[in-house]
Amino acid sequence: MFSVESKVIIFVVVLTAAYFIAATPVMMDDGFHYEGFAESLSRGKLDFKSFYGFQGLSFFAVPVFWLTGSHNSIIIASMIFSLLSVPLAYLVGRDFYDSRRAGYYFLILFLLTPYPYTTMMRGFQEAALLFFILLIIYTAINKKAWTPIVWGVGGIVKPFALTLLPLFVKDFWPQFKLTKLRLLSINVTRFGALKLMWVVIALAIGGAYLGASFYQTGHLVNNAAINSYEGNFDAGNPPPLIESFVPGIKGFLRVGANLLLHFRKIMISPIVIMLGACALWFNKSLRLRKESIAAIILNFLLVGSLTFSFSKYLLPMTTLFALASVSYLLKYRWLMWLVLVDSFFVFLPIWNYFGQEFWSNIFIYLLPFWATIVLSLFSNKKRLN
């Protein structure tokens, strides 16, 4: 017999799957390179030189291509990750606050983040990135020994996931102490061989990826950003990675705009961002508070230092802000209705720029939004802990 929570999660997964089926994917832009890399790899050829960008998702798309033969295998892989994110979002919220209502609230906020599951229909990777962000947070909350593996794999999907290192690094950092002989010794109980093994494997994953890219292209990363949106981009002769970084005040101001201005196709409601920021600032007892702040600062510094930036690069910090905001949503339930109203204006620019290419009308496109209204009513009326 399924519990009420299981039934709700299954319902949302089925509804989301139907939502994806109702869409008409159209491969565009970088998606061709991710798909091309996956299909090349499916034939036994690892080809960083012909296809630019971070190719972590393409490795997962290979078995999809083998099974389906579809030239949209990268999109299908993203759909799978997005569907897996539904129960994962619930578990993150529930375990973080030890509250089923918090699980529903965080699931609602996941559904109110339309950019990842919209742009995956053109071959973009943010749906998969969000899955790994959620999984890193979940494993960090529950202190899983294999957290570094998730972090390493997430990093080759998109490097912005690497900014979540502060969430778990203290659990894997060796504890040093001075003996009576004033020699440094390691607390082996704290930093066991098993944990060390996971760290080594995670670093090996990243090292193998970067090493293969360097061997084929002469660069650790075959960077798609510089010059790829202006004129012709030669995937076999990418510019040095350092050219992507020109720190300046404009870049950091752009980060603020990409968090708060709806027309910039932002990740989530600015109200959620502000609630999350207030929770992290004022709620000293919030779980992983210092670690979350450190991760947000890393994400801010990384993206602010780039010569260009998009809102999607801020997905790690917006997810952490969303998780922190749940503390206020639990305390003042009426705030959720403000978030819902504001979220409509998050969906609208994304529909105008992306969504109308894949869904036949805006009412169908807003299906996740309608679902969050139902979930909000359910979670507020139901007696939950």
Summary of the structure (lengths in Angstrom):
residues: 385
radius of gyration: 21.1
end to end distance: 20.8
largest distance: 73.8
contacts: 1287
relative contact order: 0.13
helix: 68%
strand: 2%
